[in-house]
Amino acid sequence: MPKKPVYDNESIQSLKGADRVRLRPAVIFGSDGIDGCQHSVFEILSNSIDEARQGYGSEITVTRYLDKSVRVEDHGRGCPVDYNRKEERYNWELVFCELYAGGKYNNDSGENYEYSLGLNGLGLCSTQYASEFMDVQVRRDGYKYTLHFEHGENVGGLGKEPYKKKDTGSVFHWKPDLQVFTDIDISAEYYMDVLKRQAVVNAGVTFHFLNETEPGRFEQTDFCYENGILDHARELAGEDSLTAVQLWQSEKRVKDRADMPEYNCRINVAAAFSNRVHVAEYYHNSSWLEHGGAPDKAVRSAFVGQIDAYLKQNSRYTKGEGKITFQDVEDCLVIVISSFSTQTSYENQTKKAITNKGIQEAMTEMLRHSLEVYFIENPMDADKIAGQVLINKRSREDAEKTRLNLKTKLTGKMDMANRVQKFVDCRSKDVNERELFIVEGDSALGSVKQARDAGFQAVMPIRGKILNCLKADYDRIFKSEIITDLIRVLGCGVQVKTRANKNLGVFDINNLRWSKVIFCTDADVDGFQIRVLLLTMVYRLAPALIEEGKVYIAESPLYEITSKEETYFAYNEQEKAEFLKKLEGKKYTIQRSKGLGENEPEMMSLTTMDPKTRRLIKVNPGDAEEAARMFEIMQGNDLDGRKEYIAEHGNEYTEELDVS
């Protein structure tokens, strides 16, 4: 028997030194994968940003090396590393080797940092602990200090030498450790995104990104927004926005609870309205709040409340009409908020959301007041905003009605044999073997029905030419019985999105009733057109069927060649030539293959239905895209494009012309 684990007084242990991070990186960085590794880089960058925001240095350089190491250089005051009489230890030991040691615990006094990204005294130490190596250079107080660490341990102590130049700053060069993180290959795109965001919320600070593309060769990209979030919001909204970007600013003392101390909070907002784009970005102490938190709640409350009040005051709602929602506002809102506070409650060390009630209340009040004044001072803008929000609201409500109608119309259990005209089901209930043949007309239905294996092959005829789904709007599409019947038979619903990107469909590929959906049309011009129309329909309404490899085309033979001994079916001109060569000196007859409805059941089984002898072509996403493109050229509104295509390619189709 396996030995039972012992759990006694000797079982309890504590992690010490670097092991506190190296063995449990996810506790500090949120992950031991690439996300955690990225956050470790941001911890170092944060310190340089805090210095620049305090007015010490206006340039920060980040270098990404081929060996996956990183270098961050700033021109701040330089990290204190010399002896600390108060603590009776060297500052470098506290900062680089002691968790919860730093100079940002008393921010409300403004003594060291008024507003800072770093709060907990974890960043430098935890990143150093999680590094394969870290080299540090500090220039301050007329000295240049150097430190070297390997796998979380200092090697060689503190180097110190006189420095005669007047510049100050810090340089950190380190490599995240693969013994700590499962992945350290941080992409250039991550750096570009982070540095651009930091340039946005740190007006006037220039961020240089150097990316080593081959040994010793670097590509440089610079980011700087002189007017910070105002410039960025203008960039997002574009020149054709519904309203110009507004900049609102406020600073006040707040508290998170009545019995808690006050702290300072600064709020900067850049906002505009657009009928083309919608973006919301929130930052706190220059950290991007990916999950929002307090700012998101404030925006939802203030914008919905104030715009709703305006609509009521100006009688813009129709009688009995319901109130707007945030979605209606969000769909036309471009907003960037950059807030700062001397005390901050983040959800965790990764700083992706803040929870301060005081900040949320101050922001809500500020936004409500700013919107109220803006609407009074800019009545034309207020009218445009109200109109667009109402358009969004009514479009959303119409979309929801359409979605519910689609769900009722296209899904649910039903007796398809009775509800879908002329559909012929198969006996098998096993989705993994069931095949659906979509055929062209009643005559083809008859021959395919006789030739099929009724155990697992079902048949659905298309009555007439199907609607061009590429050009028609959804209301028209779903009024077509051919299309709605076909969707019922498929069983999986539709993937339908409006221009506003609202999902109207109820789609679940797991509800598809077939292993294969096979288009079976004549090998002539009309048959090809019906095939393209079917492909276009699936491409627009249920593209996942193509992506998952569920859609096929049954390849019909072009020629039937009959000799005394045997009958051959040629699917192209090359095969025809090969068969004729084989029959040299023999008597044979050759004729173009008939339409599906004229073929004998035996021939249909052999060439189209029997899995052992038929030829099926799987439709790939590129095939459907090309079919849609060609359909647009040949039957769309681009007359010049059609003429150009025919002039260039018309000679390729002369053999297909039926002229005498």
C-alpha positions as CSV (number, residue, x, y, z in Angstrom):
1,M,0.0,0.0,0.0
2,P,1.2,3.5,-0.7
3,K,2.5,5.4,2.3
4,K,0.0,7.9,3.7
5,P,1.2,11.5,3.8
6,V,2.1,12.8,7.2
7,Y,0.5,16.1,8.4
8,D,2.0,17.1,11.8
9,N,3.7,20.0,13.5
10,E,6.7,19.7,11.1
11,S,4.5,20.0,8.0
12,I,4.0,23.8,8.2
13,Q,6.7,25.8,6.5
14,S,7.1,29.4,5.2
15,L,8.7,30.5,1.9
16,K,11.6,32.9,2.4
17,G,13.6,35.3,0.3
18,A,13.2,34.9,-3.5
19,D,11.2,31.7,-3.2
20,R,8.2,33.9,-2.1
21,V,8.0,35.0,-5.7
22,R,9.8,32.3,-7.7
23,L,7.7,29.5,-6.4
24,R,4.4,31.4,-6.5
25,P,4.6,34.0,-9.2
26,A,0.9,34.1,-9.9
27,V,0.2,35.5,-6.4
28,I,2.2,38.7,-7.4
29,F,1.8,38.9,-11.1
30,G,-1.6,37.2,-11.6
31,S,-0.2,34.4,-13.7
32,D,2.9,32.3,-14.3
33,G,2.4,32.5,-18.0
34,I,3.0,35.3,-20.6
35,D,0.5,37.6,-18.9
36,G,2.4,37.5,-15.6
37,C,5.7,38.0,-17.4
38,Q,4.3,41.1,-19.1
39,H,3.1,42.4,-15.8
40,S,6.6,42.0,-14.3
41,V,7.8,44.3,-17.1
42,F,5.1,46.9,-16.3
43,E,6.2,46.9,-12.7
44,I,9.6,48.3,-13.6
45,L,8.2,50.7,-16.2
46,S,5.7,52.0,-13.6
47,N,8.6,53.4,-11.4
48,S,10.0,55.3,-14.4
49,I,6.6,56.7,-15.2
50,D,6.0,57.8,-11.6
51,E,9.3,59.8,-11.8
52,A,8.3,61.5,-15.1
53,R,4.9,62.4,-13.8
54,Q,6.5,64.2,-10.8
55,G,8.5,66.3,-13.3
56,Y,11.7,64.4,-13.2
57,G,12.6,63.5,-16.8
58,S,10.5,63.6,-19.9
59,E,11.8,60.6,-21.8
60,I,11.7,56.9,-21.1
61,T,13.4,54.3,-23.3
62,V,12.3,50.6,-23.4
63,T,14.4,48.1,-25.3
64,R,13.3,44.6,-26.3
65,Y,16.3,42.3,-27.0
66,L,16.4,39.1,-29.1
67,D,17.4,37.1,-26.1
68,K,14.0,38.1,-24.5
69,S,15.7,40.4,-22.0
70,V,14.4,44.0,-21.4
71,R,16.0,47.3,-20.7
72,V,14.2,50.3,-19.1
73,E,16.0,53.7,-18.8
74,D,14.6,56.9,-17.3
75,H,16.0,60.3,-16.4
76,G,14.4,60.6,-13.0
77,R,16.0,61.2,-9.7
78,G,17.5,57.8,-9.5
79,C,16.4,55.0,-7.2
80,P,17.9,55.5,-3.7
81,V,20.3,52.6,-3.1
82,D,22.8,53.8,-0.5
83,Y,22.8,53.4,3.3
84,N,19.6,54.2,5.1
85,R,20.3,55.3,8.7
86,K,16.7,55.2,9.7
87,E,16.3,51.6,8.6
88,E,19.9,50.7,9.4
89,R,20.2,48.9,6.1
90,Y,21.1,49.7,2.6
91,N,18.2,51.0,0.5
92,W,19.1,48.6,-2.3
93,E,18.5,45.7,0.0
94,L,15.1,47.1,1.0
95,V,14.0,48.0,-2.6
96,F,15.4,44.9,-4.5
97,C,15.3,42.2,-1.8
98,E,12.4,43.1,0.5
99,L,8.8,42.8,-0.4
100,Y,6.6,45.6,0.9
101,A,9.4,48.1,1.0
102,G,9.3,51.4,-0.9
103,G,8.8,55.2,-0.9
104,K,5.1,55.4,-1.8
105,Y,3.2,54.5,1.3
106,N,2.7,58.1,2.4
107,N,1.5,59.5,-0.9
108,D,-1.3,61.6,0.6
109,S,1.3,64.0,2.0
110,G,2.8,64.5,-1.4
111,E,6.2,64.2,0.1
112,N,7.6,61.7,-2.4
113,Y,4.9,61.0,-5.0
114,E,1.6,62.9,-5.3
115,Y,0.1,60.2,-7.5
116,S,1.9,57.0,-8.3
117,L,1.4,53.7,-10.1
118,G,3.4,51.9,-7.5
119,L,1.7,51.4,-4.2
120,N,2.7,48.2,-2.4
121,G,6.5,48.2,-2.5
122,L,6.4,45.0,-4.6
123,G,7.4,45.9,-8.1
124,L,11.2,46.1,-8.2
125,C,11.7,43.3,-5.7
126,S,9.2,40.9,-7.2
127,T,10.6,41.4,-10.7
128,Q,14.2,41.1,-9.5
129,Y,13.3,37.8,-7.7
130,A,11.6,36.5,-10.9
131,S,14.6,37.3,-13.2
132,E,17.4,35.1,-14.6
133,F,19.6,38.2,-14.2
134,M,19.1,41.9,-13.4
135,D,21.7,44.7,-13.9
136,V,21.0,48.0,-12.3
137,Q,22.7,51.4,-12.9
138,V,21.7,54.4,-10.8
139,R,23.0,58.0,-11.3
140,R,22.3,60.3,-8.4
141,D,24.0,62.5,-5.7
142,G,27.1,62.7,-7.8
143,Y,27.7,59.0,-7.9
144,K,27.0,56.1,-10.3
145,Y,25.8,53.0,-8.5
146,T,25.7,49.5,-9.9
147,L,24.1,46.2,-8.8
148,H,24.0,42.7,-10.3
149,F,21.5,39.9,-9.4
150,E,21.2,36.3,-10.6
151,H,18.1,34.2,-10.0
152,G,16.9,36.5,-7.2
153,E,20.3,36.7,-5.4
154,N,22.7,39.7,-5.3
155,V,26.2,39.0,-6.6
156,G,29.0,41.4,-5.7
157,G,27.2,43.9,-3.5
158,L,26.8,47.6,-4.3
159,G,29.3,49.3,-6.8
160,K,29.8,53.0,-6.2
161,E,32.0,55.5,-8.1
162,P,32.0,59.3,-8.6
163,Y,29.9,60.6,-11.4
164,K,30.8,64.1,-12.7
165,K,27.9,64.6,-15.1
166,K,24.8,66.4,-13.9
167,D,22.2,64.0,-15.3
168,T,20.4,61.5,-13.1
169,G,18.3,58.5,-13.7
170,S,18.0,54.7,-13.5
171,V,18.7,51.8,-15.9
172,F,17.3,48.3,-15.4
173,H,18.3,45.5,-17.7
174,W,16.9,42.1,-16.9
175,K,15.7,38.8,-18.3
176,P,12.6,37.1,-17.0
177,D,13.4,33.7,-15.8
178,L,12.0,30.6,-17.5
179,Q,12.3,28.8,-14.2
180,V,9.6,31.2,-12.9
181,F,7.4,31.9,-16.0
182,T,6.3,29.3,-18.5
183,D,6.7,31.8,-21.3
184,I,8.9,34.9,-21.5
185,D,8.6,35.7,-25.2
186,I,6.8,39.1,-24.9
187,S,5.7,40.4,-28.3
188,A,6.7,43.7,-29.7
189,E,3.0,44.4,-30.0
190,Y,2.6,44.3,-26.3
191,Y,5.3,46.9,-25.8
192,M,3.8,49.1,-28.5
193,D,0.3,48.9,-26.9
194,V,1.5,49.6,-23.4
195,L,3.8,52.5,-24.3
196,K,1.2,54.2,-26.5
197,R,-1.3,54.0,-23.6
198,Q,1.2,55.5,-21.2
199,A,2.0,58.3,-23.7
200,V,-1.8,59.0,-23.8
201,V,-2.1,59.4,-20.0
202,N,1.2,61.1,-19.4
203,A,1.0,64.2,-21.5
204,G,4.3,65.5,-22.9
205,V,6.3,62.4,-21.9
206,T,8.1,60.7,-24.8
207,F,8.4,56.9,-24.8
208,H,11.0,55.4,-27.1
209,F,10.7,51.7,-28.0
210,L,13.7,50.0,-29.4
211,N,13.1,46.5,-30.9
212,E,16.1,44.4,-31.7
213,T,15.2,42.7,-35.0
214,E,18.7,41.2,-35.7
215,P,21.9,41.3,-33.6
216,G,22.8,44.9,-33.0
217,R,20.0,46.3,-35.2
218,F,17.1,48.1,-33.6
219,E,13.8,49.5,-35.0
220,Q,12.7,52.6,-33.1
221,T,9.1,53.8,-32.5
222,D,8.3,56.9,-30.5
223,F,5.1,57.8,-28.7
224,C,4.1,61.2,-27.4
225,Y,0.8,63.0,-26.9
226,E,1.4,66.6,-26.1
227,N,-2.2,67.1,-24.9
228,G,-2.6,63.6,-23.5
229,I,-6.1,62.2,-23.5
230,L,-7.5,65.1,-25.5
231,D,-5.3,64.3,-28.5
232,H,-6.0,60.6,-28.1
233,A,-9.8,61.0,-28.0
234,R,-9.7,63.2,-31.1
235,E,-7.7,60.4,-32.8
236,L,-10.3,57.8,-31.8
237,A,-13.3,59.9,-32.8
238,G,-11.9,61.0,-36.2
239,E,-12.8,64.1,-38.1
240,D,-16.4,63.0,-38.9
241,S,-17.6,62.6,-35.2
242,L,-21.1,63.7,-34.3
243,T,-19.7,66.2,-31.8
244,A,-16.3,67.7,-31.0
245,V,-14.2,66.2,-28.2
246,Q,-14.9,67.8,-24.8
247,L,-12.3,68.0,-22.0
248,W,-13.6,68.1,-18.4
249,Q,-11.3,68.2,-15.4
250,S,-11.9,68.1,-11.7
251,E,-9.9,67.7,-8.4
252,K,-11.4,67.2,-4.9
253,R,-10.9,65.5,-1.6
254,V,-12.9,62.3,-1.2
255,K,-13.4,59.4,1.2
256,D,-14.4,55.8,0.7
257,R,-16.5,55.6,3.9
258,A,-17.7,58.2,6.4
259,D,-15.3,57.1,9.1
260,M,-12.3,56.9,6.8
261,P,-9.7,59.6,6.1
262,E,-10.0,61.9,3.0
263,Y,-7.6,61.6,0.1
264,N,-7.0,63.6,-3.1
265,C,-8.6,62.6,-6.4
266,R,-8.0,64.2,-9.8
267,I,-10.2,63.4,-12.8
268,N,-9.6,64.1,-16.5
269,V,-12.2,63.2,-19.1
270,A,-12.2,63.5,-22.9
271,A,-15.5,62.6,-24.5
272,A,-17.3,62.9,-27.8
273,F,-20.2,61.2,-29.6
274,S,-20.0,59.4,-32.9
275,N,-22.3,57.4,-35.2
276,R,-19.4,55.5,-36.6
277,V,-17.2,54.4,-33.7
278,H,-17.5,53.7,-29.9
279,V,-14.7,53.4,-27.5
280,A,-14.3,53.5,-23.7
281,E,-10.9,53.6,-22.1
282,Y,-10.2,54.0,-18.4
283,Y,-6.9,54.7,-16.7
284,H,-6.0,55.3,-13.0
285,N,-2.6,56.6,-11.9
286,S,-1.8,55.9,-15.6
287,S,-2.5,52.2,-15.3
288,W,-5.0,50.9,-17.9
289,L,-8.1,49.6,-16.2
290,E,-8.9,46.7,-18.5
291,H,-11.8,45.7,-16.3
292,G,-12.9,49.2,-15.4
293,G,-14.4,49.1,-11.9
294,A,-15.3,52.5,-10.4
295,P,-14.9,54.6,-13.6
296,D,-17.1,52.3,-15.6
297,K,-19.9,52.4,-13.0
298,A,-19.7,56.2,-12.9
299,V,-19.9,56.5,-16.6
300,R,-22.9,54.2,-16.8
301,S,-24.8,56.0,-14.1
302,A,-24.0,59.6,-15.1
303,F,-24.5,59.3,-18.9
304,V,-27.7,57.3,-18.7
305,G,-29.2,59.5,-16.0
306,Q,-28.3,62.8,-17.7
307,I,-29.3,61.9,-21.2
308,D,-32.5,60.3,-20.0
309,A,-33.3,63.5,-18.1
310,Y,-32.7,65.5,-21.3
311,L,-35.0,63.2,-23.3
312,K,-37.8,63.6,-20.8
313,Q,-37.4,67.3,-20.4
314,N,-37.6,67.8,-24.2
315,S,-40.4,65.3,-24.8
316,R,-38.2,63.1,-27.1
317,Y,-39.7,59.8,-25.9
318,T,-42.8,58.6,-27.7
319,K,-45.9,57.8,-25.6
320,G,-45.3,54.7,-23.5
321,E,-41.7,54.3,-24.7
322,G,-39.2,52.7,-22.3
323,K,-36.1,54.3,-20.9
324,I,-32.7,54.2,-22.6
325,T,-30.0,51.8,-21.4
326,F,-26.3,52.2,-21.3
327,Q,-25.9,50.1,-24.4
328,D,-27.8,52.8,-26.3
329,V,-25.3,55.4,-25.1
330,E,-22.3,53.2,-25.3
331,D,-22.9,52.5,-29.0
332,C,-22.1,56.2,-29.9
333,L,-19.8,57.2,-27.1
334,V,-16.1,57.9,-27.3
335,I,-14.7,58.5,-23.9
336,V,-11.2,58.4,-22.3
337,I,-10.9,58.9,-18.5
338,S,-7.6,59.3,-16.7
339,S,-7.9,59.6,-13.0
340,F,-5.4,59.9,-10.2
341,S,-5.6,59.5,-6.4
342,T,-3.3,59.4,-3.5
343,Q,-5.0,56.3,-2.2
344,T,-6.2,53.5,-4.4
345,S,-8.0,50.2,-3.9
346,Y,-7.1,47.9,-6.8
347,E,-8.8,44.6,-7.2
348,N,-5.3,43.0,-7.0
349,Q,-1.7,43.7,-7.7
350,T,-2.3,43.5,-11.5
351,K,-4.2,46.8,-11.3
352,K,-6.9,46.1,-13.9
353,A,-9.8,47.6,-11.9
354,I,-10.3,50.0,-9.0
355,T,-13.0,49.7,-6.4
356,N,-12.8,53.1,-4.5
357,K,-16.3,54.2,-3.6
358,G,-15.1,57.8,-3.1
359,I,-13.6,58.0,-6.6
360,Q,-16.8,56.5,-8.1
361,E,-19.0,59.0,-6.4
362,A,-16.8,62.0,-7.3
363,M,-16.6,60.9,-10.9
364,T,-20.4,60.3,-11.2
365,E,-21.1,63.8,-9.8
366,M,-18.5,65.4,-12.0
367,L,-19.7,63.7,-15.2
368,R,-23.4,64.6,-14.4
369,H,-22.6,68.2,-13.8
370,S,-20.3,68.5,-16.9
371,L,-22.9,66.9,-19.2
372,E,-25.7,69.2,-17.8
373,V,-23.6,72.3,-18.5
374,Y,-22.5,71.0,-21.9
375,F,-26.1,70.4,-23.0
376,I,-27.2,73.9,-21.9
377,E,-24.3,75.6,-23.6
378,N,-24.4,73.4,-26.7
379,P,-28.1,72.8,-27.6
380,M,-27.4,71.7,-31.1
381,D,-24.9,69.0,-29.9
382,A,-27.4,68.0,-27.2
383,D,-30.1,67.5,-29.9
384,K,-27.7,65.4,-32.1
385,I,-26.7,63.2,-29.1
386,A,-30.3,62.7,-28.0
387,G,-31.3,61.7,-31.6
388,Q,-28.5,59.3,-32.0
389,V,-29.1,57.6,-28.6
390,L,-32.8,57.2,-29.5
391,I,-31.8,55.7,-32.9
392,N,-29.6,53.2,-31.1
393,K,-32.3,52.4,-28.6
394,R,-35.0,51.8,-31.2
395,S,-32.6,49.8,-33.4
396,R,-31.7,47.6,-30.4
397,E,-35.3,47.0,-29.7
398,D,-36.1,46.2,-33.3
399,A,-33.1,43.8,-33.4
400,E,-34.3,42.0,-30.3
401,K,-37.8,41.6,-31.8
402,T,-36.1,40.2,-35.0
403,R,-34.0,37.9,-32.9
404,L,-37.0,36.5,-31.0
405,N,-38.9,36.1,-34.2
406,L,-36.0,34.2,-35.8
407,K,-35.7,32.0,-32.8
408,T,-39.4,31.1,-33.0
409,K,-39.3,30.7,-36.8
410,L,-36.0,28.8,-37.2
411,T,-35.4,26.7,-34.1
412,G,-37.2,24.2,-31.9
413,K,-38.4,20.7,-32.4
414,M,-40.8,20.1,-35.3
415,D,-42.0,17.4,-37.6
416,M,-40.0,18.5,-40.7
417,A,-41.6,16.0,-43.0
418,N,-44.9,17.8,-42.6
419,R,-43.8,21.3,-42.0
420,V,-41.2,21.6,-44.8
421,Q,-42.6,21.1,-48.2
422,K,-41.3,18.1,-50.2
423,F,-38.5,17.4,-47.7
424,V,-37.6,13.7,-47.6
425,D,-36.0,12.6,-44.3
426,C,-33.8,9.5,-43.7
427,R,-34.3,6.8,-41.1
428,S,-31.1,7.2,-39.2
429,K,-31.1,9.4,-36.1
430,D,-27.2,9.3,-35.8
431,V,-26.0,12.9,-36.7
432,N,-22.6,11.5,-37.4
433,E,-23.8,9.6,-40.5
434,R,-26.8,11.6,-41.7
435,E,-26.3,13.4,-45.0
436,L,-28.5,16.1,-46.5
437,F,-28.7,16.5,-50.3
438,I,-29.9,19.9,-51.4
439,V,-31.1,19.4,-55.1
440,E,-32.3,21.5,-57.9
441,G,-36.1,21.2,-58.5
442,D,-38.7,18.4,-58.3
443,S,-37.3,16.4,-61.2
444,A,-33.9,16.1,-59.5
445,L,-35.8,15.2,-56.3
446,G,-37.3,12.2,-58.0
447,S,-34.1,10.7,-59.3
448,V,-32.1,11.5,-56.2
449,K,-34.8,10.0,-54.0
450,Q,-34.7,6.7,-55.9
451,A,-30.9,6.6,-56.0
452,R,-30.2,7.5,-52.3
453,D,-29.7,5.2,-49.4
454,A,-32.8,6.0,-47.3
455,G,-31.0,4.8,-44.2
456,F,-28.8,7.9,-43.9
457,Q,-29.4,10.2,-46.9
458,A,-32.1,12.9,-46.9
459,V,-33.2,15.1,-49.8
460,M,-34.5,18.7,-49.9
461,P,-35.4,20.3,-53.2
462,I,-34.9,24.0,-54.0
463,R,-38.0,25.3,-55.7
464,G,-36.8,27.9,-58.2
465,K,-33.8,30.3,-57.8
466,I,-32.9,31.2,-54.3
467,L,-32.6,34.8,-53.2
468,N,-29.3,36.6,-53.4
469,C,-28.4,36.8,-49.7
470,L,-25.4,38.9,-50.4
471,K,-27.4,42.0,-51.2
472,A,-30.8,41.5,-49.6
473,D,-31.6,42.8,-46.1
474,Y,-32.5,40.4,-43.3
475,D,-36.2,41.1,-43.4
476,R,-36.4,40.1,-47.0
477,I,-34.2,37.1,-46.5
478,F,-36.3,35.7,-43.8
479,K,-39.5,36.2,-45.7
480,S,-38.2,33.7,-48.3
481,E,-39.8,30.3,-47.6
482,I,-37.0,28.5,-49.5
483,I,-34.4,30.0,-47.1
484,T,-36.4,29.6,-43.9
485,D,-37.3,26.0,-44.8
486,L,-33.7,25.2,-45.5
487,I,-32.6,26.7,-42.2
488,R,-35.3,24.7,-40.4
489,V,-34.0,21.5,-42.0
490,L,-30.4,22.4,-41.0
491,G,-31.5,22.8,-37.4
492,C,-28.6,24.9,-36.1
493,G,-30.1,28.4,-36.5
494,V,-28.3,31.4,-38.1
495,Q,-25.3,33.7,-37.3
496,V,-26.8,37.1,-38.1
497,K,-25.3,40.4,-37.1
498,T,-26.6,43.9,-37.8
499,R,-24.4,46.8,-38.9
500,A,-24.3,47.9,-35.2
501,N,-22.7,44.4,-34.6
502,K,-25.6,43.2,-32.6
503,N,-26.1,39.5,-32.8
504,L,-29.6,38.7,-33.9
505,G,-29.1,35.0,-34.5
506,V,-29.6,31.9,-32.3
507,F,-26.8,29.7,-33.6
508,D,-25.5,26.5,-32.2
509,I,-23.5,24.2,-34.5
510,N,-24.1,21.3,-32.0
511,N,-27.7,21.4,-33.2
512,L,-26.8,20.8,-36.8
513,R,-28.7,17.6,-37.8
514,W,-26.3,16.5,-40.5
515,S,-22.7,15.3,-40.8
516,K,-22.6,16.6,-44.4
517,V,-24.7,19.2,-46.3
518,I,-24.3,18.5,-50.0
519,F,-25.2,20.8,-52.8
520,C,-26.3,18.7,-55.8
521,T,-27.0,20.8,-59.0
522,D,-26.8,20.3,-62.7
523,A,-23.5,20.8,-64.5
524,D,-24.7,23.8,-66.5
525,V,-24.9,27.5,-66.2
526,D,-28.2,27.5,-64.3
527,G,-26.9,24.8,-62.0
528,F,-23.7,26.7,-61.3
529,Q,-25.7,29.8,-60.5
530,I,-27.9,28.0,-58.0
531,R,-24.8,26.5,-56.4
532,V,-23.3,29.9,-56.0
533,L,-26.5,31.3,-54.5
534,L,-26.6,28.4,-52.0
535,L,-22.9,29.0,-51.1
536,T,-23.6,32.7,-50.7
537,M,-26.5,32.0,-48.4
538,V,-24.5,29.8,-46.1
539,Y,-21.6,32.1,-46.2
540,R,-23.7,35.0,-45.0
541,L,-26.1,33.2,-42.6
542,A,-24.1,30.3,-41.2
543,P,-20.4,30.6,-42.1
544,A,-19.5,28.3,-39.2
545,L,-20.8,25.4,-41.3
546,I,-18.1,26.1,-43.9
547,E,-15.4,26.8,-41.3
548,E,-16.2,23.4,-39.7
549,G,-16.0,21.5,-43.0
550,K,-19.7,20.6,-43.1
551,V,-20.5,21.8,-46.6
552,Y,-19.8,19.8,-49.8
553,I,-20.5,20.0,-53.5
554,A,-21.5,16.8,-55.4
555,E,-19.4,16.8,-58.5
556,S,-21.5,15.7,-61.5
557,P,-19.8,14.1,-64.6
558,L,-19.7,16.2,-67.8
559,Y,-19.7,13.3,-70.2
560,E,-21.1,9.8,-70.4
561,I,-19.0,7.6,-72.7
562,T,-20.4,4.2,-73.5
563,S,-18.7,1.3,-75.3
564,K,-19.8,-2.3,-75.8
565,E,-18.1,-3.4,-72.6
566,E,-18.4,-0.5,-70.2
567,T,-19.7,3.0,-69.4
568,Y,-17.3,5.7,-68.4
569,F,-18.1,9.0,-66.7
570,A,-15.7,11.9,-67.3
571,Y,-15.7,14.8,-64.9
572,N,-13.5,17.1,-66.9
573,E,-11.9,17.5,-70.3
574,Q,-8.7,15.7,-69.3
575,E,-10.6,12.6,-68.1
576,K,-12.6,12.7,-71.3
577,A,-9.4,12.7,-73.4
578,E,-7.9,9.8,-71.3
579,F,-11.0,7.6,-71.8
580,L,-11.2,8.3,-75.5
581,K,-7.5,7.3,-75.8
582,K,-8.3,4.1,-74.0
583,L,-11.1,3.4,-76.4
584,E,-9.1,4.0,-79.6
585,G,-10.2,1.5,-82.3
586,K,-13.4,0.6,-80.5
587,K,-16.9,1.7,-81.1
588,Y,-18.3,4.1,-78.4
589,T,-20.9,6.8,-78.0
590,I,-20.3,10.1,-76.1
591,Q,-22.8,12.6,-74.9
592,R,-22.9,15.5,-72.5
593,S,-24.3,14.3,-69.1
594,K,-28.0,14.9,-68.7
595,G,-29.6,17.0,-66.0
596,L,-30.0,15.3,-62.6
597,G,-33.7,14.7,-63.3
598,E,-33.0,12.8,-66.5
599,N,-30.4,10.4,-65.0
600,E,-31.2,6.8,-64.3
601,P,-31.2,5.9,-60.5
602,E,-28.3,3.5,-61.1
603,M,-26.2,6.2,-62.6
604,M,-27.2,8.7,-59.9
605,S,-26.2,6.2,-57.2
606,L,-22.9,5.5,-58.9
607,T,-21.8,9.1,-59.7
608,T,-23.4,11.2,-57.0
609,M,-24.8,9.2,-54.0
610,D,-22.7,6.2,-53.2
611,P,-19.9,7.2,-50.8
612,K,-17.6,4.5,-52.4
613,T,-17.8,5.9,-55.9
614,R,-19.0,9.5,-55.8
615,R,-16.9,12.6,-55.8
616,L,-17.5,15.3,-53.2
617,I,-15.7,18.6,-53.0
618,K,-15.4,20.1,-49.5
619,V,-16.1,23.8,-49.5
620,N,-13.4,25.8,-47.7
621,P,-13.9,29.4,-46.4
622,G,-11.9,30.8,-49.3
623,D,-14.2,29.1,-51.8
624,A,-17.2,30.7,-50.3
625,E,-15.5,34.1,-50.2
626,E,-14.6,33.8,-53.8
627,A,-18.1,32.7,-54.7
628,A,-19.5,35.7,-53.0
629,R,-17.0,38.0,-54.7
630,M,-17.8,36.6,-58.1
631,F,-21.5,36.9,-57.5
632,E,-21.0,40.5,-56.5
633,I,-19.1,41.1,-59.8
634,M,-21.6,39.3,-62.0
635,Q,-24.9,40.3,-60.4
636,G,-24.1,43.2,-58.1
637,N,-24.3,47.0,-58.7
638,D,-20.7,47.4,-59.9
639,L,-21.4,47.7,-63.6
640,D,-17.8,48.9,-64.5
641,G,-16.3,46.0,-62.5
642,R,-18.5,43.6,-64.4
643,K,-17.6,45.0,-67.8
644,E,-13.9,44.9,-66.8
645,Y,-14.1,41.3,-65.7
646,I,-15.9,40.2,-68.9
647,A,-13.5,42.0,-71.1
648,E,-10.5,40.3,-69.3
649,H,-11.9,36.8,-68.8
650,G,-14.8,36.4,-71.3
651,N,-12.7,34.3,-73.8
652,E,-12.3,31.7,-71.1
653,Y,-16.0,30.8,-71.3
654,T,-16.6,30.7,-75.0
655,E,-16.9,26.9,-75.0
656,E,-19.7,27.1,-72.6
657,L,-21.9,29.3,-74.8
658,D,-25.0,27.6,-76.3
659,V,-25.0,29.1,-79.8
660,S,-25.6,27.5,-83.1
